[in-house]
């Protein structure tokens, strides 16, 4: 599992991202600071995010043992925490259901 932290809000910084890792303390989680929003831009395109929106506050799920190449592969499913007509609307219960589908 990896978490990407990008500067979205005016107060976002590498320090605030480091503090936010406390919300995802699982030892299997890897945290990355995306200073230039490279991953954010890639996922915004991949997910066909609408208009000028950026794909942040999203949960992207993949099948186990998926081979990655130069760009992120198409996700198995993804959830967004905004009121958009794309992806699945985030809820903790729905995220848990989607994760359960992918456990080996």
C-alpha positions in Angstrom: 0.0 0.0 0.0 1.3 3.4 -0.8 0.1 6.9 0.0 0.9 9.9 -2.1 0.9 13.3 -0.5 0.8 16.3 -2.9 0.6 20.0 -2.3 -3.1 20.7 -2.9 -4.1 23.2 -0.2 -2.1 26.4 0.5 -0.7 25.0 3.8 0.3 21.6 2.4 4.0 20.9 2.8 6.3 17.9 3.2 6.1 18.6 7.0 2.2 18.5 7.1 2.3 15.4 4.9 4.8 13.7 7.3 2.4 14.6 10.2 -0.6 13.2 8.3 1.1 9.8 8.0 -0.1 9.2 11.6 -3.6 8.7 10.1 -2.2 5.7 8.2 0.2 4.0 10.7 0.2 0.5 9.2 3.8 -0.7 8.8 2.9 -2.0 5.3 2.1 1.5 4.1 4.8 3.5 2.2 4.4 7.3 2.2 5.7 9.5 -0.6 5.8 13.3 -0.9 4.8 14.3 -4.5 6.4 17.8 -4.5 5.9 18.5 -8.2 2.5 16.7 -8.3 3.8 14.2 -11.0 1.7 11.3 -9.6 -1.3 13.6 -9.0 -1.2 14.7 -12.7 -0.8 11.1 -13.9 -3.8 9.9 -11.9 -5.9 12.9 -12.8 -5.5 11.9 -16.5 -5.8 8.1 -15.9 -9.0 8.5 -13.9 -10.5 11.0 -16.4 -11.2 13.4 -13.6 -13.7 16.0 -14.7 -12.9 19.6 -15.7 -10.2 21.4 -13.7 -10.5 19.1 -10.8 -7.4 17.2 -9.6 -7.6 13.6 -8.4 -6.9 14.1 -4.7 -8.5 12.4 -1.7 -9.0 9.3 -3.8 -8.4 5.6 -3.0 -7.1 3.6 -6.0 -7.2 -0.2 -5.8 -5.4 -2.7 -7.9 -5.5 -6.5 -8.3 -2.7 -8.3 -6.4 0.5 -9.1 -8.2 -0.2 -6.6 -11.0 2.8 -5.7 -13.2 3.5 -2.0 -13.3 5.3 -0.4 -16.2 6.3 3.3 -16.9 2.8 4.6 -16.1 0.3 3.5 -13.5 -2.0 0.6 -14.8 -5.7 0.9 -15.0 -7.1 0.4 -11.5 -9.5 -2.4 -10.6 -11.6 0.2 -8.8 -11.3 3.6 -7.2 -13.2 5.7 -4.7 -13.3 9.5 -4.5 -14.2 11.7 -1.5 -15.9 14.5 -3.5 -19.4 14.8 -5.0 -18.3 13.9 -8.5 -19.9 11.6 -11.1 -16.8 9.5 -11.5 -15.4 6.5 -9.5 -17.2 5.2 -6.5 -18.3 7.6 -3.8 -16.1 7.0 -0.7 -17.4 5.6 2.5 -15.4 3.6 5.0 -17.7 0.6 4.5 -17.4 0.6 0.8 -13.6 0.9 0.9 -13.5 -2.0 3.3 -15.6 -4.1 0.9 -13.4 -3.2 -2.1 -10.3 -4.1 -0.1 -11.7 -7.4 1.0 -12.2 -8.3 -2.7 -8.4 -8.0 -3.2 -7.0 -9.9 -0.3 -5.3 -13.1 -1.3 
